[in-house]
């Protein structure tokens, strides 16, 4: 203790930690801009001298955070010139020096006043009740990237960049072969041959021989391919490649190249050709060729012999003209005219029906799987450096004499605030804060009483404990993230909450300061 014999009892009221566990708190002013939540927390207490009188005036206080309840080196310190009002004080920590990351790791607060040794015991930092929910993520999150430990797993574009193991499943089986496409359309029939020229007209020749049979109809379309035969049995599995020897522990070598794929199995036998369709119908007989040319006129027969001369009679009347002698015999028939040209080819017979599909050929055997390539060797592990020598532990200092026990006391509220004795603490409150934005309400509480907007628990104690009701919608000190703050109305079963931006105007505020009692 210093010459004045100052001693102190601490009270951690409404330690307003405006941050979520696992997120670093950055330094900021006690009352930041309208859209920011203050990045600090408050520490309050009351200071007495050895005569148990409240200390007044200004004292230099050094606040420090440690990872252990005793000994060790401070991970954060901050000094304040603190004005004492009847011994009471309230300080915003983190106002001049950025607080360390508050991620749930235990931290202990130590306080030193001017030249005195640091007070004992140190006090552990604990959560504001609703801040316990920050140990898990509820609802949407909006990070820039996501990391686990020191490894980034999702980059700023939302792409997975972590270990791909387990993300890609095994390849699925090959799908069945698609059905065969429809047969092509039948080609158009070729044009009929030109009719031969008419033969010269001749004598009616003998009936010409029957024209040759019409051409054979076009071959029927090839029958559809037979259905695919059943799949051949799987070929025997290739032998598993030998496992490469395990290298010494260290950096993992690159993955060995994949062994070549096994050769394709032999092609299955061609399915049998379906039977030929029936022959097309015989074409109709070609038209009869024109009659041959008329034969030449036969030669005139010889004149018959003259009869003997009659006796010269009287010149009689001129006798009738004698009959014409018989016509000579008909000459031999002329040669038969040439055979007329062959008639045009009859139309093609109808296309034969499609023959049934032949059976499918057997599927060839599957080739053996190629051997797996050997695994790449694992790189050597680098040598571990030697551990430095541990320094000698200093001697423990002698324990100082125990100070006299302080008197039992009950804290007194700042002027203008109403006290409520909750047995374990004194809750001081002031409700005449006009409708305003949360930042303005909290600033009013600070400037007038060095207090803050009440917590949800304190509001319930003030308005609801004795069966009362809230007068209207009230601000609370509970943050909801993204610059939003929770407000509440009603008590018990009628209690409801509204989450709104901290710059929303027109909501009432109540100021609270709370100190533990020592009885």
VEXBA-904714 format. One record per residue (C-alpha): z negated, x negated, y negated; residue in three letters. Coordinates in steps of 0.02 Angstrom, whole numbers. Last residue first. Example, Ala and Ser with C-alpha at 12.3 -4.5 7.8 and 13.67 -1.06 7.14 Angstrom:
residues 2
      Z      X      Y type
   -357   -684     53  ser
   -390   -615    225  ala
end
This chain:
residues 519
      Z      X      Y type
   -225   1096    410  unk
    -65   1005    364  unk
     74   1123    310  unk
    259   1089    331  unk
    366   1106    174  unk
    508   1230    137  unk
    625   1249    -12  unk
    737   1402    -29  unk
    854   1476   -161  unk
    933   1648   -134  unk
   1117   1683   -173  unk
   1219   1838   -214  unk
   1406   1851   -180  unk
   1531   1887   -323  unk
   1647   1735   -315  unk
   1732   1655   -164  unk
   1735   1465   -189  unk
   1647   1430    -24  unk
   1790   1515     70  unk
   1733   1661    178  unk
   1648   1698    343  unk
   1561   1867    343  unk
   1411   1908    453  unk
   1326   2067    509  unk
   1144   2117    541  unk
   1122   2304    569  unk
   1034   2281    738  unk
    905   2169    654  unk
    932   2150    468  unk
   1079   2186    353  unk
   1201   2071    262  unk
   1262   1894    294  unk
   1370   1756    216  unk
   1446   1610    312  unk
   1534   1466    224  unk
   1715   1408    230  unk
   1782   1236    174  unk
   1880   1208    335  unk
   1724   1233    442  unk
   1598   1376    459  unk
   1456   1302    357  unk
   1280   1382    368  unk
   1191   1370    199  unk
   1186   1560    185  unk
   1260   1669     46  unk
   1196   1848     31  unk
   1280   2020     45  unk
   1161   2149    -29  unk
    976   2198    -46  unk
    937   2134    130  unk
    823   2253    221  unk
    636   2250    257  unk
    549   2269    424  unk
    413   2142    384  unk
    512   1993    447  unk
    680   2052    374  unk
    691   1992    194  unk
    605   1823    177  unk
    594   1771    361  unk
    773   1829    398  unk
    836   1734    246  unk
    742   1577    305  unk
    823   1585    477  unk
    999   1605    403  unk
    969   1455    289  unk
    928   1475    105  unk
   1037   1401    -34  unk
    960   1235    -86  unk
    808   1171   -182  unk
    777   1045   -321  unk
    703   1195   -413  unk
    812   1235   -564  unk
    955   1110   -548  unk
    962   1118   -358  unk
    955   1307   -342  unk
   1085   1329   -481  unk
   1199   1202   -395  unk
   1185   1298   -231  unk
   1236   1461   -317  unk
   1382   1374   -406  unk
   1446   1297   -245  unk
   1428   1463   -152  unk
   1530   1559   -283  unk
   1431   1678   -395  unk
   1330   1838   -397  unk
   1170   1802   -498  unk
   1029   1699   -424  unk
    864   1794   -446  unk
    805   1772   -266  unk
    682   1626   -275  unk
    599   1559   -120  unk
    460   1442    -63  unk
    425   1434    123  unk
    258   1351    163  unk
    252   1282    338  unk
    169   1294    508  unk
     71   1455    475  unk
    225   1542    396  unk
    142   1551    223  unk
    269   1629    104  unk
    274   1559    -73  unk
    370   1634   -224  unk
    466   1513   -336  unk
    450   1507   -527  unk
    352   1343   -536  unk
    382   1234   -384  unk
    288   1293   -228  unk
    121   1214   -180  unk
    102   1127    -12  unk
    -52   1167     94  unk
   -177   1027    118  unk
   -289    940    242  unk
   -356    781    168  unk
   -280    615    216  unk
   -363    508    349  unk
   -415    337    288  unk
   -294    197    326  unk
   -293    108    493  unk
   -314    -79    476  unk
   -154   -179    497  unk
    -90   -226    669  unk
    -60   -412    685  unk
    119   -465    688  unk
    212   -478    851  unk
    273   -653    883  unk
    460   -680    872  unk
    568   -660   1024  unk
    664   -817   1066  unk
    852   -809   1046  unk
    960   -758   1191  unk
   1087   -891   1239  unk
   1269   -844   1222  unk
   1356   -768   1371  unk
   1497   -878   1437  unk
   1673   -811   1420  unk
   1747   -711   1560  unk
   1904   -787   1637  unk
   2062   -684   1629  unk
   2103   -576   1778  unk
   2257   -629   1873  unk
   2411   -518   1874  unk
   2438   -394   2014  unk
   2588   -432   2124  unk
   2728   -304   2127  unk
   2729   -184   2273  unk
   2856   -217   2411  unk
   3011   -106   2415  unk
   2999     51   2521  unk
   3114     50   2673  unk
   3268    160   2665  unk
   3256    333   2738  unk
   3359    356   2895  unk
   3520    457   2883  unk
   3517    644   2911  unk
   3619    698   3063  unk
   3785    787   3031  unk
   3788    975   3019  unk
   3882   1059   3163  unk
   4050   1139   3125  unk
   4058   1319   3072  unk
   4135   1445   3192  unk
   4313   1502   3149  unk
   4333   1650   3034  unk
   4431   1797   3107  unk
   4620   1802   3073  unk
   4683   1883   2915  unk
   4803   2026   2956  unk
   4988   1983   2960  unk
   5090   1997   2801  unk
   5223   2133   2813  unk
   5397   2076   2867  unk
   5510   1995   2741  unk
   5658   2099   2681  unk
   5820   2089   2780  unk
   5935   1942   2753  unk
   6103   1993   2678  unk
   6244   2030   2797  unk
   6343   1891   2875  unk
   6520   1876   2807  unk
   6655   1976   2891  unk
   6732   1915   3052  unk
   6912   1854   3028  unk
   7051   1975   3065  unk
   7108   2006   3242  unk
   7282   1940   3277  unk
   7426   2058   3259  unk
   7458   2188   3390  unk
   7612   2168   3495  unk
   7769   2253   3435  unk
   7787   2438   3450  unk
   7929   2492   3561  unk
   8091   2533   3475  unk
   8111   2695   3389  unk
   8216   2817   3482  unk
   8393   2840   3423  unk
   8426   2954   3281  unk
   8503   3112   3336  unk
   8687   3132   3316  unk
   8757   3199   3155  unk
   8832   3366   3184  unk
   9008   3372   3225  unk
   9144   3372   3099  unk
   9251   3511   3145  unk
   9371   3466   3263  unk
   9502   3342   3259  unk
   9565   3383   3415  unk
   9505   3281   3543  unk
   9513   3099   3563  unk
   9422   3076   3719  unk
   9243   3016   3692  unk
   9199   2832   3658  unk
   9070   2761   3775  unk
   8887   2755   3709  unk
   8830   2606   3599  unk
   8686   2501   3668  unk
   8511   2527   3585  unk
   8466   2425   3431  unk
   8330   2293   3460  unk
   8142   2328   3407  unk
   8082   2292   3229  unk
   7946   2153   3218  unk
   7757   2204   3207  unk
   7676   2235   3039  unk
   7540   2099   3000  unk
   7355   2139   3044  unk
   7243   2232   2918  unk
   7098   2119   2850  unk
   6928   2130   2937  unk
   6813   2274   2901  unk
   6663   2237   2785  unk
   6498   2166   2861  unk
   6375   2286   2936  unk
   6208   2288   2838  unk
   6068   2174   2902  unk
   5958   2236   3040  unk
   5778   2274   2982  unk
   5649   2130   2976  unk
   5543   2102   3128  unk
   5357   2140   3091  unk
   5248   1988   3047  unk
   5178   1885   3187  unk
   4991   1913   3224  unk
   4865   1803   3127  unk
   4839   1628   3191  unk
   4670   1598   3273  unk
   4532   1524   3161  unk
   4531   1336   3147  unk
   4376   1260   3228  unk
   4243   1194   3109  unk
   4261   1013   3056  unk
   4127    904   3135  unk
   3980    855   3022  unk
   3995    704   2908  unk
   3898    553   2962  unk
   3723    531   2882  unk
   3714    464   2704  unk
   3646    287   2692  unk
   3460    271   2648  unk
   3415    259   2464  unk
   3381     85   2399  unk
   3198     33   2380  unk
   3114     77   2214  unk
   3082    -75   2107  unk
   2903   -138   2107  unk
   2786    -67   1973  unk
   2740   -192   1839  unk
   2587   -296   1874  unk
   2414   -227   1837  unk
   2309   -346   1736  unk
   2164   -415   1834  unk
   2087   -402   2005  unk
   2159   -527   2130  unk
   2319   -472   2216  unk
   2317   -345   2355  unk
   2443   -393   2490  unk
   2599   -285   2489  unk
   2591   -132   2599  unk
   2724   -139   2734  unk
   2867    -18   2708  unk
   2850    147   2798  unk
   2977    166   2938  unk
   3113    292   2905  unk
   3081    470   2960  unk
   3185    527   3109  unk
   3335    633   3063  unk
   3302    813   3019  unk
   3376    935   3146  unk
   3549    998   3103  unk
   3562   1143   2984  unk
   3627   1302   3066  unk
   3816   1329   3057  unk
   3895   1379   2894  unk
   3991   1540   2912  unk
   4174   1523   2961  unk
   4302   1485   2829  unk
   4410   1636   2793  unk
   4571   1651   2897  unk
   4725   1564   2833  unk
   4845   1686   2754  unk
   4980   1757   2868  unk
   5139   1657   2893  unk
   5289   1730   2805  unk
   5392   1851   2907  unk
   5516   1776   3030  unk
   5694   1788   2963  unk
   5791   1942   3012  unk
   5876   1939   3181  unk
   6057   1888   3179  unk
   6188   2020   3144  unk
   6250   2121   3290  unk
   6426   2074   3340  unk
   6564   2149   3239  unk
   6644   2308   3297  unk
   6820   2268   3339  unk
   6938   2250   3197  unk
   7008   2387   3095  unk
   7157   2298   3034  unk
   7130   2186   2888  unk
   7050   2191   2716  unk
   7003   2019   2654  unk
   6818   1976   2672  unk
   6690   2033   2540  unk
   6593   1893   2454  unk
   6417   1851   2520  unk
   6268   1946   2452  unk
   6145   1833   2357  unk
   5980   1789   2443  unk
   5827   1899   2409  unk
   5701   1835   2279  unk
   5538   1747   2339  unk
   5386   1856   2375  unk
   5241   1828   2250  unk
   5095   1718   2307  unk
   4946   1800   2390  unk
   4787   1791   2280  unk
   4662   1650   2313  unk
   4518   1678   2436  unk
   4348   1716   2357  unk
   4224   1572   2327  unk
   4109   1519   2469  unk
   3925   1565   2443  unk
   3808   1438   2360  unk
   3719   1309   2469  unk
   3531   1337   2483  unk
   3415   1251   2356  unk
   3352   1074   2391  unk
   3163   1066   2415  unk
   3053   1041   2259  unk
   3019    867   2189  unk
   2835    824   2183  unk
   2735    876   2028  unk
   2737    784   1861  unk
   2576    784   1758  unk
   2462    711   1894  unk
   2473    532   1829  unk
   2560    531   1659  unk
   2422    422   1578  unk
   2418    462   1392  unk
   2559    487   1267  unk
   2569    677   1270  unk
   2669    735   1118  unk
   2590    837    978  unk
   2686    745    841  unk
   2527    654    781  unk
   2502    579    955  unk
   2408    651   1104  unk
   2319    536   1230  unk
   2257    394   1119  unk
   2147    274   1216  unk
   1991    202   1132  unk
   1871    328   1209  unk
   1975    483   1234  unk
   2094    503   1087  unk
   2176    654   1004  unk
   2285    640    847  unk
   2291    723    674  unk
   2163    852    728  unk
   2175   1041    693  unk
   2057   1132    810  unk
   2062   1316    855  unk
   1909   1408    922  unk
   1744   1339    984  unk
   1732   1149   1001  unk
   1568   1087   1074  unk
   1419    989   1004  unk
   1454   1076    837  unk
   1362   1230    901  unk
   1200   1134    874  unk
   1239   1147    687  unk
   1171   1325    694  unk
    993   1263    716  unk
    998   1118    589  unk
   1000    970    706  unk
    873    829    723  unk
    848    662    636  unk
    699    569    710  unk
    555    523    594  unk
    489    346    580  unk
    303    327    613  unk
    261    240    506  unk
    291    200    323  unk
    390     46    271  unk
    281    -86    193  unk
    231    -59      9  unk
    325   -150   -130  unk
    415      6   -197  unk
    398    150    -76  unk
    478    125     96  unk
    544    268    203  unk
    609    259    384  unk
    726    386    462  unk
    766    379    648  unk
    937    404    728  unk
    978    466    904  unk
   1167    466    942  unk
   1233    644    918  unk
   1391    592    826  unk
   1325    566    649  unk
   1441    426    592  unk
   1349    319    465  unk
   1312    388    290  unk
   1415    321    146  unk
   1306    242     11  unk
   1277    320   -162  unk
   1242    505   -127  unk
   1215    482     60  unk
   1039    551     48  unk
   1004    688    -82  unk
    823    668   -133  unk
    684    797   -158  unk
    513    756   -230  unk
    343    837   -245  unk
    193    736   -305  unk
    156    851   -452  unk
    338    827   -498  unk
    393    653   -441  unk
    554    575   -509  unk
    637    465   -378  unk
    729    302   -418  unk
    834    294   -261  unk
    881    158   -135  unk
    998    180     14  unk
    998    100    185  unk
   1106    116    342  unk
   1108     37    516  unk
    932    -32    492  unk
    887   -175    610  unk
    768   -154    756  unk
    583   -114    760  unk
    515     57    810  unk
    595    229    831  unk
    762    149    876  unk
    940    171    809  unk
    877    151    630  unk
    914    242    466  unk
    841    179    300  unk
    774    259    139  unk
    712    148     -1  unk
    603    232   -135  unk
    579    173   -313  unk
    447    279   -404  unk
    459    388   -559  unk
    314    483   -638  unk
    181    585   -551  unk
     77    554   -395  unk
    -22    701   -324  unk
   -208    661   -308  unk
   -282    622   -139  unk
   -389    483   -213  unk
   -285    356   -117  unk
   -127    420   -205  unk
    -24    569   -149  unk
    165    592   -126  unk
    250    755    -76  unk
    407    770     29  unk
    591    811     30  unk
    748    738    111  unk
    918    816     80  unk
   1082    792    171  unk
   1249    723    113  unk
   1434    760    121  unk
   1431    913      6  unk
   1561   1042     66  unk
   1723   1026    -31  unk
   1835   1162   -108  unk
   1742   1179   -275  unk
   1722    992   -296  unk
   1567    902   -238  unk
   1384    935   -278  unk
   1274    791   -221  unk
   1419    674   -245  unk
   1514    605    -97  unk
   1504    479     44  unk
   1593    518    205  unk
   1515    602    355  unk
   1595    548    520  unk
   1630    686    644  unk
   1545    689    816  unk
   1419    821    757  unk
   1488    933    620  unk
   1451    895    438  unk
   1356    969    293  unk
   1186    909    353  unk
   1066   1017    253  unk
    895    951    303  unk
    816   1119    261  unk
    643   1048    238  unk
    588    881    310  unk
    411    862    248  unk
    337    690    226  unk
    157    641    191  unk
    132    498     71  unk
      9    362     25  unk
     -7    268   -140  unk
   -150    147   -158  unk
   -121    110   -343  unk
   -111    -75   -308  unk
     24    -52   -181  unk
      0      0      0  unk
end
